[in-house]
Amino acid sequence: MRTTLTLDDDVSAKLKHEMRKTGQSFKATVNEFLRLGLNARRELKPAPGFVVRAKPMGPPPGTTYDSVEELLHHLDGPLRR
């Protein structure tokens, strides 16, 4: 198949580097790396799911939400300011 392909500068530079390194033509190099990328995508497996185990949250023992000042003092210490 014949088509026009517009490449970003960094991709073009990498392809040219590979062409010099391997001695392959532009067409062969592009086809090789497209195959690699397309096959790698097929081989990707979805990540296993995970479960979030929620824990009850609340104020630290001995404190309440009634006094914000007391709660901040307990959490941050006396030098919090």
Phi and psi in radians as a Rosetta constraint file:
Dihedral C 1 N 2 CA 2 C 2 CIRCULARHARMONIC -1.840 0.35
Dihedral N 2 CA 2 C 2 N 3 CIRCULARHARMONIC 2.290 0.35
Dihedral C 2 N 3 CA 3 C 3 CIRCULARHARMONIC -2.648 0.35
Dihedral N 3 CA 3 C 3 N 4 CIRCULARHARMONIC 2.861 0.35
Dihedral C 3 N 4 CA 4 C 4 CIRCULARHARMONIC -1.746 0.35
Dihedral N 4 CA 4 C 4 N 5 CIRCULARHARMONIC 2.353 0.35
Dihedral C 4 N 5 CA 5 C 5 CIRCULARHARMONIC -2.246 0.35
Dihedral N 5 CA 5 C 5 N 6 CIRCULARHARMONIC 2.195 0.35
Dihedral C 5 N 6 CA 6 C 6 CIRCULARHARMONIC -1.779 0.35
Dihedral N 6 CA 6 C 6 N 7 CIRCULARHARMONIC 2.132 0.35
Dihedral C 6 N 7 CA 7 C 7 CIRCULARHARMONIC -1.879 0.35
Dihedral N 7 CA 7 C 7 N 8 CIRCULARHARMONIC 2.559 0.35
Dihedral C 7 N 8 CA 8 C 8 CIRCULARHARMONIC -1.209 0.35
Dihedral N 8 CA 8 C 8 N 9 CIRCULARHARMONIC 2.727 0.35
Dihedral C 8 N 9 CA 9 C 9 CIRCULARHARMONIC -1.022 0.35
Dihedral N 9 CA 9 C 9 N 10 CIRCULARHARMONIC -0.722 0.35
Dihedral C 9 N 10 CA 10 C 10 CIRCULARHARMONIC -1.177 0.35
Dihedral N 10 CA 10 C 10 N 11 CIRCULARHARMONIC -0.647 0.35
Dihedral C 10 N 11 CA 11 C 11 CIRCULARHARMONIC -1.182 0.35
Dihedral N 11 CA 11 C 11 N 12 CIRCULARHARMONIC -0.753 0.35
Dihedral C 11 N 12 CA 12 C 12 CIRCULARHARMONIC -1.048 0.35
Dihedral N 12 CA 12 C 12 N 13 CIRCULARHARMONIC -0.753 0.35
Dihedral C 12 N 13 CA 13 C 13 CIRCULARHARMONIC -1.101 0.35
Dihedral N 13 CA 13 C 13 N 14 CIRCULARHARMONIC -0.711 0.35
Dihedral C 13 N 14 CA 14 C 14 CIRCULARHARMONIC -1.171 0.35
Dihedral N 14 CA 14 C 14 N 15 CIRCULARHARMONIC -0.695 0.35
Dihedral C 14 N 15 CA 15 C 15 CIRCULARHARMONIC -1.111 0.35
Dihedral N 15 CA 15 C 15 N 16 CIRCULARHARMONIC -0.760 0.35
Dihedral C 15 N 16 CA 16 C 16 CIRCULARHARMONIC -1.097 0.35
Dihedral N 16 CA 16 C 16 N 17 CIRCULARHARMONIC -0.682 0.35
Dihedral C 16 N 17 CA 17 C 17 CIRCULARHARMONIC -1.080 0.35
Dihedral N 17 CA 17 C 17 N 18 CIRCULARHARMONIC -0.781 0.35
Dihedral C 17 N 18 CA 18 C 18 CIRCULARHARMONIC -1.127 0.35
Dihedral N 18 CA 18 C 18 N 19 CIRCULARHARMONIC -0.676 0.35
Dihedral C 18 N 19 CA 19 C 19 CIRCULARHARMONIC -1.078 0.35
Dihedral N 19 CA 19 C 19 N 20 CIRCULARHARMONIC -0.766 0.35
Dihedral C 19 N 20 CA 20 C 20 CIRCULARHARMONIC -1.147 0.35
Dihedral N 20 CA 20 C 20 N 21 CIRCULARHARMONIC -0.706 0.35
Dihedral C 20 N 21 CA 21 C 21 CIRCULARHARMONIC -1.179 0.35
Dihedral N 21 CA 21 C 21 N 22 CIRCULARHARMONIC -0.707 0.35
Dihedral C 21 N 22 CA 22 C 22 CIRCULARHARMONIC -1.719 0.35
Dihedral N 22 CA 22 C 22 N 23 CIRCULARHARMONIC -0.365 0.35
Dihedral C 22 N 23 CA 23 C 23 CIRCULARHARMONIC 1.374 0.35
Dihedral N 23 CA 23 C 23 N 24 CIRCULARHARMONIC 0.165 0.35
Dihedral C 23 N 24 CA 24 C 24 CIRCULARHARMONIC -1.403 0.35
Dihedral N 24 CA 24 C 24 N 25 CIRCULARHARMONIC 2.834 0.35
Dihedral C 24 N 25 CA 25 C 25 CIRCULARHARMONIC -1.338 0.35
Dihedral N 25 CA 25 C 25 N 26 CIRCULARHARMONIC 2.926 0.35
Dihedral C 25 N 26 CA 26 C 26 CIRCULARHARMONIC -1.028 0.35
Dihedral N 26 CA 26 C 26 N 27 CIRCULARHARMONIC -0.812 0.35
Dihedral C 26 N 27 CA 27 C 27 CIRCULARHARMONIC -1.032 0.35
Dihedral N 27 CA 27 C 27 N 28 CIRCULARHARMONIC -0.817 0.35
Dihedral C 27 N 28 CA 28 C 28 CIRCULARHARMONIC -1.135 0.35
Dihedral N 28 CA 28 C 28 N 29 CIRCULARHARMONIC -0.698 0.35
Dihedral C 28 N 29 CA 29 C 29 CIRCULARHARMONIC -1.167 0.35
Dihedral N 29 CA 29 C 29 N 30 CIRCULARHARMONIC -0.809 0.35
Dihedral C 29 N 30 CA 30 C 30 CIRCULARHARMONIC -1.067 0.35
Dihedral N 30 CA 30 C 30 N 31 CIRCULARHARMONIC -0.814 0.35
Dihedral C 30 N 31 CA 31 C 31 CIRCULARHARMONIC -1.068 0.35
Dihedral N 31 CA 31 C 31 N 32 CIRCULARHARMONIC -0.718 0.35
Dihedral C 31 N 32 CA 32 C 32 CIRCULARHARMONIC -1.058 0.35
Dihedral N 32 CA 32 C 32 N 33 CIRCULARHARMONIC -0.835 0.35
Dihedral C 32 N 33 CA 33 C 33 CIRCULARHARMONIC -1.313 0.35
Dihedral N 33 CA 33 C 33 N 34 CIRCULARHARMONIC -0.523 0.35
Dihedral C 33 N 34 CA 34 C 34 CIRCULARHARMONIC -1.137 0.35
Dihedral N 34 CA 34 C 34 N 35 CIRCULARHARMONIC -0.740 0.35
Dihedral C 34 N 35 CA 35 C 35 CIRCULARHARMONIC -1.065 0.35
Dihedral N 35 CA 35 C 35 N 36 CIRCULARHARMONIC -0.797 0.35
Dihedral C 35 N 36 CA 36 C 36 CIRCULARHARMONIC -1.016 0.35
Dihedral N 36 CA 36 C 36 N 37 CIRCULARHARMONIC -0.823 0.35
Dihedral C 36 N 37 CA 37 C 37 CIRCULARHARMONIC -1.138 0.35
Dihedral N 37 CA 37 C 37 N 38 CIRCULARHARMONIC -0.757 0.35
Dihedral C 37 N 38 CA 38 C 38 CIRCULARHARMONIC -1.195 0.35
Dihedral N 38 CA 38 C 38 N 39 CIRCULARHARMONIC -0.683 0.35
Dihedral C 38 N 39 CA 39 C 39 CIRCULARHARMONIC -1.202 0.35
Dihedral N 39 CA 39 C 39 N 40 CIRCULARHARMONIC -0.669 0.35
Dihedral C 39 N 40 CA 40 C 40 CIRCULARHARMONIC -1.104 0.35
Dihedral N 40 CA 40 C 40 N 41 CIRCULARHARMONIC -0.657 0.35
Dihedral C 40 N 41 CA 41 C 41 CIRCULARHARMONIC -1.150 0.35
Dihedral N 41 CA 41 C 41 N 42 CIRCULARHARMONIC -0.642 0.35
Dihedral C 41 N 42 CA 42 C 42 CIRCULARHARMONIC -1.145 0.35
Dihedral N 42 CA 42 C 42 N 43 CIRCULARHARMONIC -0.587 0.35
Dihedral C 42 N 43 CA 43 C 43 CIRCULARHARMONIC -1.406 0.35
Dihedral N 43 CA 43 C 43 N 44 CIRCULARHARMONIC -0.199 0.35
Dihedral C 43 N 44 CA 44 C 44 CIRCULARHARMONIC -1.142 0.35
Dihedral N 44 CA 44 C 44 N 45 CIRCULARHARMONIC 2.337 0.35
Dihedral C 44 N 45 CA 45 C 45 CIRCULARHARMONIC -1.914 0.35
Dihedral N 45 CA 45 C 45 N 46 CIRCULARHARMONIC 2.510 0.35
Dihedral C 45 N 46 CA 46 C 46 CIRCULARHARMONIC -1.110 0.35
Dihedral N 46 CA 46 C 46 N 47 CIRCULARHARMONIC 2.527 0.35
Dihedral C 46 N 47 CA 47 C 47 CIRCULARHARMONIC -1.149 0.35
Dihedral N 47 CA 47 C 47 N 48 CIRCULARHARMONIC 2.508 0.35
Dihedral C 47 N 48 CA 48 C 48 CIRCULARHARMONIC -1.121 0.35
Dihedral N 48 CA 48 C 48 N 49 CIRCULARHARMONIC 2.577 0.35
Dihedral C 48 N 49 CA 49 C 49 CIRCULARHARMONIC -1.194 0.35
Dihedral N 49 CA 49 C 49 N 50 CIRCULARHARMONIC 2.888 0.35
Dihedral C 49 N 50 CA 50 C 50 CIRCULARHARMONIC -2.379 0.35
Dihedral N 50 CA 50 C 50 N 51 CIRCULARHARMONIC 2.768 0.35
Dihedral C 50 N 51 CA 51 C 51 CIRCULARHARMONIC -2.009 0.35
Dihedral N 51 CA 51 C 51 N 52 CIRCULARHARMONIC 2.312 0.35
Dihedral C 51 N 52 CA 52 C 52 CIRCULARHARMONIC -1.603 0.35
Dihedral N 52 CA 52 C 52 N 53 CIRCULARHARMONIC 2.132 0.35
Dihedral C 52 N 53 CA 53 C 53 CIRCULARHARMONIC -1.744 0.35
Dihedral N 53 CA 53 C 53 N 54 CIRCULARHARMONIC 1.835 0.35
Dihedral C 53 N 54 CA 54 C 54 CIRCULARHARMONIC -1.334 0.35
Dihedral N 54 CA 54 C 54 N 55 CIRCULARHARMONIC 2.520 0.35
Dihedral C 54 N 55 CA 55 C 55 CIRCULARHARMONIC -2.110 0.35
Dihedral N 55 CA 55 C 55 N 56 CIRCULARHARMONIC 2.502 0.35
Dihedral C 55 N 56 CA 56 C 56 CIRCULARHARMONIC -1.108 0.35
Dihedral N 56 CA 56 C 56 N 57 CIRCULARHARMONIC 2.292 0.35
Dihedral C 56 N 57 CA 57 C 57 CIRCULARHARMONIC -1.931 0.35
Dihedral N 57 CA 57 C 57 N 58 CIRCULARHARMONIC 2.586 0.35
Dihedral C 57 N 58 CA 58 C 58 CIRCULARHARMONIC -2.953 0.35
Dihedral N 58 CA 58 C 58 N 59 CIRCULARHARMONIC -3.081 0.35
Dihedral C 58 N 59 CA 59 C 59 CIRCULARHARMONIC -1.190 0.35
Dihedral N 59 CA 59 C 59 N 60 CIRCULARHARMONIC 2.686 0.35
Dihedral C 59 N 60 CA 60 C 60 CIRCULARHARMONIC -1.006 0.35
Dihedral N 60 CA 60 C 60 N 61 CIRCULARHARMONIC 2.685 0.35
Dihedral C 60 N 61 CA 61 C 61 CIRCULARHARMONIC -0.948 0.35
Dihedral N 61 CA 61 C 61 N 62 CIRCULARHARMONIC 2.386 0.35
Dihedral C 61 N 62 CA 62 C 62 CIRCULARHARMONIC 1.541 0.35
Dihedral N 62 CA 62 C 62 N 63 CIRCULARHARMONIC 0.018 0.35
Dihedral C 62 N 63 CA 63 C 63 CIRCULARHARMONIC -2.230 0.35
Dihedral N 63 CA 63 C 63 N 64 CIRCULARHARMONIC 2.878 0.35
Dihedral C 63 N 64 CA 64 C 64 CIRCULARHARMONIC -2.380 0.35
Dihedral N 64 CA 64 C 64 N 65 CIRCULARHARMONIC 3.020 0.35
Dihedral C 64 N 65 CA 65 C 65 CIRCULARHARMONIC -1.471 0.35
Dihedral N 65 CA 65 C 65 N 66 CIRCULARHARMONIC 0.010 0.35
Dihedral C 65 N 66 CA 66 C 66 CIRCULARHARMONIC -1.190 0.35
Dihedral N 66 CA 66 C 66 N 67 CIRCULARHARMONIC -0.610 0.35
Dihedral C 66 N 67 CA 67 C 67 CIRCULARHARMONIC -2.115 0.35
Dihedral N 67 CA 67 C 67 N 68 CIRCULARHARMONIC 1.797 0.35
Dihedral C 67 N 68 CA 68 C 68 CIRCULARHARMONIC -1.102 0.35
Dihedral N 68 CA 68 C 68 N 69 CIRCULARHARMONIC -0.690 0.35
Dihedral C 68 N 69 CA 69 C 69 CIRCULARHARMONIC -1.064 0.35
Dihedral N 69 CA 69 C 69 N 70 CIRCULARHARMONIC -0.778 0.35
Dihedral C 69 N 70 CA 70 C 70 CIRCULARHARMONIC -1.137 0.35
Dihedral N 70 CA 70 C 70 N 71 CIRCULARHARMONIC -0.717 0.35
Dihedral C 70 N 71 CA 71 C 71 CIRCULARHARMONIC -1.105 0.35
Dihedral N 71 CA 71 C 71 N 72 CIRCULARHARMONIC -0.794 0.35
Dihedral C 71 N 72 CA 72 C 72 CIRCULARHARMONIC -1.119 0.35
Dihedral N 72 CA 72 C 72 N 73 CIRCULARHARMONIC -0.694 0.35
Dihedral C 72 N 73 CA 73 C 73 CIRCULARHARMONIC -1.073 0.35
Dihedral N 73 CA 73 C 73 N 74 CIRCULARHARMONIC -0.717 0.35
Dihedral C 73 N 74 CA 74 C 74 CIRCULARHARMONIC -1.207 0.35
Dihedral N 74 CA 74 C 74 N 75 CIRCULARHARMONIC -0.718 0.35
Dihedral C 74 N 75 CA 75 C 75 CIRCULARHARMONIC -1.340 0.35
Dihedral N 75 CA 75 C 75 N 76 CIRCULARHARMONIC -0.757 0.35
Dihedral C 75 N 76 CA 76 C 76 CIRCULARHARMONIC -1.762 0.35
Dihedral N 76 CA 76 C 76 N 77 CIRCULARHARMONIC -0.262 0.35
Dihedral C 76 N 77 CA 77 C 77 CIRCULARHARMONIC 1.639 0.35
Dihedral N 77 CA 77 C 77 N 78 CIRCULARHARMONIC 3.002 0.35
Dihedral C 77 N 78 CA 78 C 78 CIRCULARHARMONIC -1.237 0.35
Dihedral N 78 CA 78 C 78 N 79 CIRCULARHARMONIC -0.335 0.35
Dihedral C 78 N 79 CA 79 C 79 CIRCULARHARMONIC -1.760 0.35
Dihedral N 79 CA 79 C 79 N 80 CIRCULARHARMONIC 0.526 0.35
Dihedral C 79 N 80 CA 80 C 80 CIRCULARHARMONIC -1.227 0.35
Dihedral N 80 CA 80 C 80 N 81 CIRCULARHARMONIC -0.289 0.35
